[in-house]
Amino acid sequence: MTAPADGIAPARYWHTLDDGRIQCDLCPRLCRLRDGQRGMCFVRANRGNRLVLTTYGRSSGFCVDPIEKKPLNHFLPGTPTLSFGTAGCNLACKFCQNWDISKSREMDRLMDQASPEIIARAASRLGCRSVAFTYNDPVIFHEYAVDVAQACREEGIFSVAVTAGYVMPEPRAEFYRHMDAANIDFKGFTEAFYHKLAAGHLEPVLDTLRYVVHETDCWIELTTLLIPGWNDSEGELHEMTTWVVENLGPEVPIHFSAFHPDWKLRNVPATPPATLSRAREIALANGVRFAYTGNVHDKDGGSTYCPTCGHLLIGRNWYVLSEWNLTPEGTCEACRTPLPGRFEEEPGSWGARRQPVRLGEFGG
C-alpha cells in the first residue's frame, strides 16, 4: 500500500454508539469520540464519524540496531534489525524513557515517510534480518504495522514488536498473527502500579501474555523496568516470576532492566545494579530458566547459560556477542539440551552499532 502523504488511513476495530459517537475497540481504553476528537493515544481520531489512523506511513525515524537492544536474546542473536516508531501511546507511563516520541503531540516530529514495501526493501538491502516496531507501542499504529509485517514476510524479513501488550482480543489476534517475535513490557505485578504509574490495568496485559504464549507461534520475551520503591520488592518479584513459570512456562526469558530518572518520575533514584542481580536470582530460583539484567554492564547477567548443565552458551558484553557455544542445531555443545528461541547456524556480527538511516534512497 502506498503511504498517504498526510498519514491519514482508515482504521479498523471501531463501532458507532447510540449517541452518535464512535468507540475505538483497539485497546482496553475503548475511547468514545465525537467528530474531530482524538483518542488518548492521540493518533486514532474520529474524522467524519469514521475512525482513522493519522500516522500511517509516517515515522519518527529509522535506525539499524542490534536485536539484543529490543531486548531479544533468543531471536537471531547478533543480527541487525531496522527499527522505527511513530508518535503517541495508549498508556501514560510516568517513567517513559522514550517520552519525546511516545508522548509527542506534534505531527511534524514524523520526519520520515515510507510505505510498507519500501521499509521491507530497505531492511533487505541493509542486511537486516528483521524490522522492529519500537520507540512507541505498535498497537496504536496497528494497520501500518500489520501492512509492514506482510510486506516484510514477502521479502523474507521477520517482524518484531516491542509492546506493552495493552490490546483487545480481536485486534490482538490479527496483530500477533503477523509478528515473529515480541518483547512485551511487563511493567509490574500489581494493579496499583499500572493504575498509578501507567494509567492502565494489569489484567489485560496478563491476558495478552497468556494468549501470545499459548495461542500463537510468536516468540516472546519479557522486560520489567525495576523502579526503586515501586515494583522492585522481593515479594512482588517472587509473585511475578512464580506467575510467569506457572502461566507461561519456564522457558520464557525475562529481562530485568535498570530505571533512570526520566519524564515525570525524576524524583526516584536510578536502579542499583544489585537490585537487578537480586531479581535475576529470584527468577532463577523460582524456575525461570533464562533471566537477564539490562541497562547495566553485567556480562554474567547478560549472557545465556544452559539450564541443564550450566555451560555458557552465548556470552554478551553489552550488545556484543563474545562467545557462541551452540551447535548448528541450536543445542548446548556440552550436553545437547535444545535452547528455546530462534537461532541460525551462525550468529550475526552486527555488534553494538547504532546506524540512523533515511529511506529516501530506497524510494521513500
Buried (B, 14 or more C-beta within 10 A) or exposed (E): BEBBEEBBBEBBBBEEEEEEBBBBBBBBBEBBBEEEEBBBBBBBBBBEEEBBBBBBBBBBBBBBBBBBBBBBBBBBBBBBBBBBBBBBBBBBBBBBBBBBBBBBEEBEBBEBBBBBBBBBBBBBEBEBBBBBBBBBBBBBBBBBBBBBBBBBBEBEBBBBBBBBBBBBEEBBEBBBEBBBBBBBBBBBBBEEBBEEBBBBBBEBBBBBBEBBBEEBEBBBBBBBBBBBEBBBBEEBBBBBBBBBBEEBBBBBBBBBBBBBEBBEBEEBEBBBBEBBBBBBBBBBEBBBBBBBBBBBEBEEBBBBBBBEEEBBBBBBBBBBBEBBBBBEEBBBBBEEBBBBBBBBEEBBEBBEEEEEBEBEEBEB
